Amino acid sequence: MLRSLQIAVLLITLAGGASTAAAQQGEDAVPPVTAPTTMSAMIRNAGYPISAEEAAYLDADEEATDQFVRAMLTAELQAPTINDEFSRQTVLAELQRVAALDPGPVSVPAPAALAELNRLAVARRTAMRQTAQQWLEGLNANDPNWVARGSEAYGAARVAENDWYNLIRQIITSRPQSAPPSP
């Protein structure tokens, strides 16, 4: 949820920047592309301390989870037009991508302080993978209600996502805050 909010804010910011740049430089001007801010950088930029091990884990976990989220989001966005062959093939490809991903722990081990966070992240990815598998089964069976097949797993993924964000907020805000770095 927080990641979705961050993406929305980024898109709004980029859209605002694009219109300002276009107004200043003409209609053909395109703003430069910037890399997304990592989870650890966002936390540090907010003035909260995290160790190098925590940062490495959080960034690796974010990268792994984003693979699931991007593919599922693409599938969801194409779902309303599933009767179109292009959309159907796009949805099938994205769901197959998720079904093939390993939802397990990331390559960087979670520090002890983030063990429960890691458990929630794995539960979320596992539930997204189950959703993708169930949606694939429904699509392959030409079930018009294919989305309903994964509703329980998808709900579990959303609960794990919410729990993850609540826990990271609790962990980070329980630490003394330092001054955010100056720009």
Secondary structure, DSSP 8 states (H G I E B T S, - for coil): -HHHHHHHHHHHHHHHHHHHHHHHH-TT----------HHHHHHHTT----HHHHHHHHHHHHHHHHHHHHHHHHHHHGGGTTSHHHHHHHHHHHHHHHHS--S--SS---GGGHHHHHHHHHHHHHHHHHHHHHHHHHHTT-TTHHHHTHHHHHHHHHHHHHHHHHHHHHHHTS--------
